Amino acid sequence: MNAVAEFANVSKTFATKKGEVQALAPVSFQLHADEFTTLLGTSGCGKSTLLHIAAGLETASSGEVLVDGVRVDGPGRDRGMVFQSYSLFPWLTAAENVEFALKGLGLSRAERREIAHEQLRLVGLEKFADAKPAELSGGMRQRVGIARVLSYRPKILLMDEPFGALDAQTRIEMQELLTEVWESHRLCVLFVTHDIEEAIYLSDRILVMSARPGRIKDDVRIEIPRPRGPEVLTSPALMEYKESLTASVRAEALA
């Protein structure tokens, strides 16, 4: 498989009042085209830190992240980031929030509008294009965030526990939606979660992280056929993966 990104001995140490804290031990792995990869681990293991380094929002203490062979030195349109918080402009409509991401690309206003409506249609919000964030539910706001990132076609989609603030039913609906969107776009995704079922349902590959300082302790391929529907959540295959991954994660929580 073609490598889109490479994490080469990436580590991170933070300075605190009590001294230095190593959040990440040197971590190395590759992300591949058309592959959905999830970072799974307990809270505080460095998952989000690693993702933020990939996004260019934090600087690694050592090592580097390369996207198509180019070192990441800051945010860029080759990487799209979806946060747990919705990060929408409250004074703009759903369509205008998506259009905002397209400014600076040399597109006409009509072209930006067309792309925005196309992406909102993809996430099932074409009827809410003129609604402002305050008029949308939490799940709908997150759909706008996903549409906004997809609008400029990044090489890598980075997602930091994007469904963590949602209620259980909405979370399942968003997982189903993301699976459908990914199967349509087939782009490289790096997803962060501590939810084992979510990781299995969404992923082609799961990287299990150790307790702090975080490192990759397991690299697990998920061989559940696609397309995947909600029935996968109660399938014997998912339960088998869940048993082994739960044991792996729990071992770190008890370490």
Helices and strands as residue ranges (DSSP letters): E 3-16, E 19-32, E 36-40, H 47-55, E 62-67, E 70-71, E 79-82, H 94-100, H 109-122, G 126-128, G 133-135, H 138-151, E 156-160, H 168-185, E 188-193, H 196-202, E 205-209, E 216-221, G 230-234, H 236-253
